[in-house]
Amino acid sequence: MLELELNDFVQIGLGAFTSIVVLFIATKLMGNRQMSQLSMFDYVCGITIGSIAAEMATAQEDILKPLLAILVYAAVTVLISLATSKSLRARRALSGKSLLLFSRGKFYRANLKKAHIDLSEFLMQCRVNGFFDLNDLQAVLLEANGKLSFMPKAEARPVQPQDMQLTLQEENLSVSLILDGFILHDNLKAVGFNETWLEKQLNAQSYEDASSIALAAYDGATLSIFPREEKPATRDIFE
């Protein structure tokens, strides 16, 4: 009896480990996207694959069947992704397209009905996104991922620098040169400097070495240094 139970535990452990490996490979093949970027089909496939993986983890007999099911779902998802990236028609048919719900003070009832959105929900989404007055909106669209996009009127949108005839200096991407106390030599070489230059920069800002630095980032002009504190905060200022 004890031997039988031990074999069951081993089988469950192997099944769980296999399901984790398969899920990892499947998610890498399907691509990493945020929840807001998933289409309804991707979302449903993700839930289904997770359910099958859970079943495979506790399967007492045959794990090949759920394994095959996961591979089929993953393969179909990848094929659909490839099709939508190659063909505009396939993209519109499989991923859907944007729907104009509101424009220039008019509601498009046919599109609202197609999107299964009533006026109460529409107004709630407007308020959630900071638009309490429809007169401030030029247009509202339902995107293929199910989110609403809002286009405010010119007089209601935030002021832009060009509105005030201001010329701003372009900002550059920051490159991490030190991370968690370790010097990133490849990044340092990529920006055209060496450890001697970095050491001088650290000394100029009263740092002896990289061990006490959580992050040092270079934006093409300035090296910004953020030290790390090993001791816990003595008081929670957000309580």
C-alpha contacts under 8 A as a table, 3 or more apart, distances in Angstrom:
res1	aa1	res2	aa2	distance
1	M	4	L	5.07
1	M	5	E	6.31
2	L	5	E	5.15
2	L	6	L	6.12
3	E	6	L	5.02
3	E	7	N	6.18
4	L	7	N	5.16
4	L	8	D	6.29
5	E	8	D	5.00
5	E	9	F	6.31
6	L	9	F	5.13
6	L	10	V	6.27
7	N	10	V	5.06
7	N	11	Q	6.08
8	D	11	Q	5.07
8	D	12	I	6.12
8	D	60	Q	7.13
9	F	12	I	5.13
9	F	13	G	6.07
10	V	13	G	5.04
10	V	14	L	6.15
11	Q	14	L	5.13
11	Q	15	G	6.01
11	Q	60	Q	7.01
12	I	15	G	4.97
12	I	16	A	6.01
12	I	57	A	5.96
12	I	58	T	5.33
12	I	59	A	6.85
12	I	60	Q	7.09
13	G	16	A	5.15
13	G	17	F	6.14
13	G	57	A	7.40
14	L	17	F	5.12
14	L	18	T	6.04
14	L	57	A	7.72
15	G	18	T	5.09
15	G	19	S	6.09
15	G	56	M	6.06
15	G	57	A	4.39
15	G	58	T	6.58
15	G	59	A	6.95
15	G	63	I	7.00
16	A	19	S	5.11
16	A	20	I	6.25
16	A	54	A	7.72
16	A	56	M	7.04
16	A	57	A	3.89
16	A	58	T	6.97
17	F	20	I	5.16
17	F	21	V	6.33
17	F	57	A	7.45
18	T	21	V	5.14
18	T	22	V	6.11
18	T	57	A	7.54
19	S	22	V	5.06
19	S	23	L	5.95
19	S	53	A	5.30
19	S	54	A	7.48
19	S	56	M	6.39
19	S	57	A	5.96
19	S	67	L	7.73
20	I	23	L	5.09
20	I	24	F	6.10
20	I	53	A	7.66
21	V	24	F	5.14
21	V	25	I	6.27
22	V	25	I	5.18
22	V	26	A	5.98
22	V	67	L	7.78
22	V	70	I	7.92
23	L	26	A	5.00
23	L	27	T	6.01
23	L	49	I	7.89
23	L	50	G	7.76
23	L	53	A	7.25
24	F	27	T	5.33
24	F	28	K	6.26
25	I	28	K	5.16
25	I	29	L	6.23
26	A	29	L	5.11
26	A	30	M	6.13
26	A	70	I	7.98
26	A	71	L	7.46
26	A	74	A	5.80
27	T	30	M	5.04
27	T	31	G	5.96
27	T	32	N	6.92
27	T	74	A	7.99
28	K	31	G	5.15
28	K	32	N	6.74
29	L	74	A	7.55
29	L	78	V	6.83
30	M	74	A	6.72
30	M	77	T	6.56
30	M	78	V	5.47
30	M	81	S	7.88
33	R	37	Q	6.05
33	R	38	L	6.82
34	Q	37	Q	5.27
34	Q	38	L	6.76
35	M	38	L	5.38
35	M	43	Y	7.90
36	S	145	N	6.75
36	S	147	K	7.69
37	Q	145	N	6.05
38	L	41	F	7.89
38	L	42	D	5.66
38	L	43	Y	5.98
38	L	145	N	6.12
39	S	42	D	5.15
39	S	43	Y	6.16
39	S	95	S	6.56
39	S	144	A	6.91
39	S	145	N	4.95
39	S	146	G	7.67
40	M	43	Y	5.02
40	M	44	V	6.16
40	M	145	N	7.09
41	F	44	V	5.21
41	F	45	C	6.09
42	D	45	C	5.08
42	D	46	G	6.03
42	D	77	T	7.14
43	Y	46	G	5.13
43	Y	47	I	6.37
44	V	47	I	5.21
44	V	48	T	6.14
45	C	48	T	5.02
45	C	49	I	6.01
45	C	73	Y	6.74
45	C	77	T	7.63
46	G	49	I	5.20
46	G	50	G	6.18
47	I	50	G	5.12
47	I	51	S	6.21
48	T	51	S	5.07
48	T	52	I	6.20
49	I	52	I	5.12
49	I	53	A	6.09
49	I	70	I	5.66
49	I	73	Y	6.96
49	I	74	A	7.92
50	G	53	A	5.03
50	G	54	A	6.23
51	S	54	A	5.15
51	S	55	E	6.34
52	I	55	E	5.01
52	I	56	M	6.13
52	I	66	P	5.94
52	I	69	A	7.49
52	I	70	I	6.77
53	A	56	M	4.95
53	A	57	A	6.16
53	A	66	P	7.10
53	A	67	L	7.72
53	A	70	I	7.35
54	A	57	A	5.11
54	A	58	T	6.74
55	E	58	T	5.50
55	E	59	A	6.00
55	E	66	P	7.32
56	M	59	A	4.97
56	M	63	I	5.56
56	M	66	P	5.69
56	M	67	L	7.11
59	A	62	D	6.50
59	A	63	I	6.10
60	Q	63	I	7.96
62	D	65	K	6.57
63	I	66	P	5.71
63	I	67	L	6.09
64	L	67	L	4.90
64	L	68	L	5.98
65	K	68	L	5.16
65	K	69	A	6.31
66	P	69	A	4.91
66	P	70	I	6.22
67	L	70	I	5.23
67	L	71	L	6.32
68	L	71	L	5.10
68	L	72	V	6.18
69	A	72	V	5.11
69	A	73	Y	6.27
70	I	73	Y	5.22
70	I	74	A	6.06
71	L	74	A	5.09
71	L	75	A	5.91
72	V	75	A	5.08
72	V	76	V	6.12
73	Y	76	V	5.25
73	Y	77	T	6.19
74	A	77	T	5.13
74	A	78	V	6.18
75	A	78	V	5.12
75	A	79	L	6.10
76	V	79	L	5.06
76	V	80	I	6.10
77	T	80	I	5.18
77	T	81	S	6.18
78	V	81	S	5.01
78	V	82	L	6.21
79	L	82	L	5.07
79	L	83	A	6.10
80	I	83	A	4.98
80	I	84	T	6.11
80	I	94	L	7.57
81	S	84	T	5.26
81	S	85	S	6.23
82	L	85	S	5.15
82	L	86	K	6.28
83	A	86	K	5.25
83	A	87	S	5.95
83	A	90	A	6.19
83	A	91	R	7.17
84	T	87	S	5.43
84	T	88	L	6.58
84	T	89	R	7.88
84	T	90	A	5.26
84	T	91	R	4.10
84	T	92	R	7.88
84	T	94	L	7.26
84	T	95	S	7.51
85	S	88	L	7.53
85	S	91	R	7.05
87	S	90	A	5.21
87	S	91	R	6.15
88	L	91	R	4.92
88	L	92	R	6.24
89	R	92	R	5.23
89	R	93	A	6.12
90	A	93	A	5.02
90	A	94	L	5.79
90	A	95	S	7.85
91	R	94	L	5.38
91	R	95	S	5.32
91	R	96	G	6.87
92	R	95	S	5.54
92	R	96	G	4.67
92	R	97	K	5.59
93	A	96	G	5.67
95	S	144	A	6.45
96	G	144	A	5.33
97	K	143	E	6.67
97	K	144	A	5.16
98	S	141	L	6.40
98	S	142	L	5.47
98	S	143	E	4.51
98	S	144	A	5.51
99	L	111	N	6.30
99	L	115	A	7.93
99	L	141	L	5.47
99	L	142	L	5.06
99	L	143	E	6.67
100	L	103	S	7.26
100	L	108	Y	7.08
100	L	111	N	6.75
100	L	139	A	7.56
100	L	140	V	6.29
100	L	141	L	4.56
100	L	142	L	6.50
101	L	107	F	5.92
101	L	108	Y	5.17
101	L	109	R	7.44
101	L	111	N	5.90
101	L	112	L	5.92
101	L	139	A	7.63
101	L	140	V	5.68
101	L	141	L	5.50
101	L	142	L	6.85
102	F	105	G	6.81
102	F	106	K	5.57
102	F	107	F	4.57
102	F	108	Y	5.99
102	F	138	Q	7.89
102	F	139	A	5.25
102	F	140	V	5.03
102	F	141	L	7.05
103	S	106	K	5.37
103	S	107	F	6.73
103	S	137	L	7.88
103	S	138	Q	5.71
103	S	139	A	4.20
103	S	140	V	6.53
104	R	137	L	7.69
104	R	138	Q	5.40
104	R	139	A	6.46
105	G	134	L	7.53
105	G	135	N	7.12
105	G	137	L	7.92
105	G	138	Q	7.40
108	Y	111	N	5.54
108	Y	112	L	6.27
109	R	112	L	4.90
109	R	113	K	5.99
110	A	113	K	5.15
110	A	114	K	6.14
111	N	114	K	4.88
111	N	115	A	6.04
112	L	115	A	5.09
112	L	116	H	6.08
112	L	117	I	5.35
112	L	118	D	6.70
113	K	116	H	4.96
113	K	117	I	6.31
113	K	118	D	7.41
114	K	117	I	7.87
115	A	142	L	7.78
117	I	121	E	6.27
117	I	122	F	6.50
118	D	121	E	5.51
118	D	122	F	6.21
119	L	122	F	4.86
119	L	123	L	6.05
120	S	123	L	5.24
120	S	124	M	6.19
121	E	124	M	4.97
121	E	125	Q	6.21
122	F	125	Q	5.24
122	F	126	C	6.34
123	L	126	C	4.97
123	L	127	R	6.29
124	M	127	R	5.14
124	M	128	V	6.14
125	Q	128	V	5.01
125	Q	129	N	6.24
125	Q	148	L	7.74
126	C	129	N	5.25
126	C	130	G	6.39
126	C	131	F	5.03
126	C	132	F	6.55
127	R	130	G	5.00
127	R	131	F	4.94
127	R	132	F	5.04
128	V	131	F	7.39
131	F	134	L	6.84
131	F	136	D	7.09
131	F	137	L	7.64
133	D	136	D	5.75
133	D	137	L	7.68
134	L	137	L	5.36
135	N	138	Q	7.82
136	D	152	P	5.77
136	D	153	K	5.60
136	D	155	E	7.87
136	D	156	A	5.62
137	L	140	V	7.43
137	L	150	F	7.13
137	L	151	M	6.02
137	L	152	P	4.30
137	L	153	K	5.31
137	L	156	A	7.81
138	Q	150	F	7.90
138	Q	151	M	5.49
138	Q	152	P	5.17
138	Q	153	K	4.89
139	A	150	F	6.17
139	A	151	M	5.14
139	A	152	P	7.01
140	V	148	L	6.72
140	V	149	S	5.65
140	V	150	F	4.73
140	V	151	M	6.21
141	L	148	L	5.59
141	L	149	S	5.15
141	L	150	F	6.70
142	L	146	G	6.22
142	L	147	K	5.86
142	L	148	L	4.59
142	L	149	S	6.35
143	E	146	G	5.47
143	E	147	K	5.47
143	E	148	L	6.04
143	E	149	S	6.92
144	A	147	K	7.45
152	P	156	A	5.94
152	P	157	R	5.59
153	K	156	A	5.19
153	K	157	R	6.21
154	A	157	R	5.54
159	V	163	D	6.49
160	Q	163	D	5.27
160	Q	164	M	7.19
161	P	164	M	5.46
161	P	165	Q	6.30
161	P	166	L	5.18
161	P	167	T	7.19
161	P	168	L	7.68
162	Q	165	Q	4.57
162	Q	166	L	5.55
162	Q	167	T	7.29
163	D	166	L	7.58
171	E	219	D	7.95
172	N	219	D	5.58
172	N	220	G	6.66
173	L	219	D	5.76
174	S	217	A	5.65
174	S	218	Y	5.21
174	S	219	D	4.18
174	S	220	G	7.45
175	V	187	N	6.93
175	V	217	A	5.23
175	V	218	Y	5.19
175	V	219	D	6.30
176	S	179	L	6.78
176	S	184	L	7.36
176	S	187	N	6.90
176	S	215	L	6.97
176	S	216	A	5.84
176	S	217	A	4.29
176	S	218	Y	6.48
177	L	183	I	5.94
177	L	184	L	5.16
177	L	185	H	7.37
177	L	187	N	5.94
177	L	188	L	5.73
177	L	215	L	7.57
177	L	216	A	5.52
177	L	217	A	5.61
177	L	218	Y	6.96
178	I	181	G	6.14
178	I	182	F	5.42
178	I	183	I	4.49
178	I	184	L	5.68
178	I	210	A	6.90
178	I	213	I	7.19
178	I	214	A	7.18
178	I	215	L	5.32
178	I	216	A	4.85
178	I	217	A	7.10
179	L	182	F	5.32
179	L	183	I	6.58
179	L	184	L	7.12
179	L	213	I	7.40
179	L	214	A	5.63
179	L	215	L	4.84
179	L	216	A	6.81
180	D	211	S	7.61
180	D	213	I	6.43
180	D	214	A	4.41
180	D	215	L	6.30
181	G	210	A	4.99
181	G	211	S	4.19
181	G	212	S	6.00
181	G	213	I	5.16
181	G	214	A	5.74
181	G	215	L	7.49
182	F	210	A	6.39
182	F	211	S	6.85
183	I	210	A	6.88
184	L	187	N	5.51
184	L	188	L	6.23
185	H	188	L	4.95
185	H	189	K	6.12
186	D	189	K	5.13
186	D	190	A	6.11
187	N	190	A	4.87
187	N	191	V	6.46
188	L	191	V	5.56
188	L	192	G	6.68
188	L	193	F	5.70
188	L	194	N	6.20
188	L	195	E	7.71
189	K	192	G	5.12
189	K	193	F	5.54
189	K	194	N	6.25
190	A	193	F	7.62
191	V	220	G	7.94
193	F	197	W	6.21
193	F	198	L	7.48
194	N	197	W	5.52
194	N	198	L	6.48
195	E	198	L	4.90
195	E	199	E	5.96
196	T	199	E	5.13
196	T	200	K	6.34
197	W	200	K	5.21
197	W	201	Q	6.31
198	L	201	Q	5.04
198	L	202	L	6.20
199	E	202	L	5.09
199	E	203	N	6.14
199	E	208	E	7.91
199	E	209	D	7.18
200	K	203	N	5.09
200	K	204	A	6.07
201	Q	204	A	5.12
201	Q	205	Q	6.56
201	Q	223	L	7.54
202	L	205	Q	5.26
202	L	206	S	6.30
202	L	207	Y	4.92
202	L	208	E	6.61
202	L	209	D	6.92
202	L	210	A	7.94
203	N	206	S	4.85
203	N	207	Y	5.11
203	N	208	E	5.93
204	A	207	Y	7.48
207	Y	210	A	7.53
207	Y	212	S	7.92
209	D	212	S	7.04
210	A	213	I	5.35
212	S	227	P	5.93
212	S	228	R	6.00
212	S	229	E	7.92
213	I	216	A	7.03
213	I	225	I	7.06
213	I	226	F	6.07
213	I	227	P	4.18
213	I	228	R	5.49
214	A	225	I	7.97
214	A	226	F	5.80
214	A	227	P	5.13
214	A	228	R	4.88
215	L	225	I	6.00
215	L	226	F	5.19
215	L	227	P	6.81
216	A	223	L	6.59
216	A	224	S	5.53
216	A	225	I	4.38
216	A	226	F	6.18
217	A	223	L	5.64
217	A	224	S	5.30
217	A	225	I	6.65
218	Y	221	A	6.96
218	Y	222	T	5.72
218	Y	223	L	4.44
218	Y	224	S	6.33
219	D	222	T	5.84
219	D	223	L	6.83
229	E	232	P	7.61
233	A	236	D	6.95
236	D	239	E	5.72
